[in-house]
Amino acid sequence: MEIAVGDIVKLKKQHPCGSYEWEVLRTGADFRLKCLGCGHQIMIPRKTVEKSIKGIRKQ
């Protein structure tokens, strides 16, 4: 799966703020994602992200 820094990914589960979309800030073994609804940042394993992606918007 080709995911690059700056892409917007739509995940299956909703963030508590109500947003489904996250911006990719860092790639590698882990991803750093920033919620587009509230700005919260998380580090999450690549395997987990790849399983929960619903769609990708290239920037």
N, C-alpha and C positions, 0 to 999 in steps of 0.2 A: 504494500500500500504506500503510495507516494504522498507524504504529508510534509510540507515545508514551513519554515518560520514565516509567520504573517498570514497563513491560511486561517479561514474561519471554519470550524467543525461544528456540526449539529449532532448532539448526543441524544440517545434514547431517553435517558432520565432527565427530569427537570431539576434545575438548581432551586434551592429554597426561595430565591428572589423571584423566580418565575421564568427565567431565561433558559433556553435550550442551547444557545450558541456560545462558543468559546473561541478565543483567539490563541493560536499556537505561538508561544514566546520562545520555546527551546525544544529541540528534538534530540534523540539519542536513545539510550536504554530507558530513560524516563522522559516524559513530556512535562513542560511547564505550560499550564493553560490559564488564561485570564477570562473570567466571566464577563460577557458583554453587557450584562444587566446591572451588576453591582460593582464590578472591578476586582472581585476576590480572585486571588491567584492560588493555584494548587500544583503540586508535583504528583504525577500519577504514572504508574508503569505503562510502557508501550503496549503490552499485551492487553491490558484492561481497556485502554483507549481504542485500540483496533477492534475490539469486540463490541464496544458500545457506540461506534460511529454510525450515524444514520445518513449523513451527507457531508460533502466538503465543498466549500466555496473558495476558489483560488483568488489571491489578491494580486 
